[in-house]
Amino acid sequence: MSAKETIKYRHQSAGQPGFHLYNDLLDGFCSDDKCESPVYLCLDGVAATLQTMDSGGASVAVVLPRGVARELGLLPTETGTSSAADSTR
């Protein structure tokens, strides 16, 4: 069971993926002050590949439009100047 607290949400629309970034309030019960609960990211309508790893867990590659990546804070917002990363596309 979970109790989701939305941090950021975008509804999937034609041609644009949606996302839900949230806290699970039940993860927040920690016994010490240094405990940091995780956040969860659900992506709708994206291309993704998943590869399991021998060491456990998985590696996930997700294709995001730059606008969505900016909304999630993964890229700096556009200020009229291009970054070095943008110029290598």
Beta strands, then each sheet from edge to edge (+ up, - down):
strand 1: 4-10
strand 2: 18-24
strand 3: 39-44
strand 4: 47-52
strand 5: 58-63
sheet 1: 1+ 2- 3+
sheet 2: 4+ 5-
end
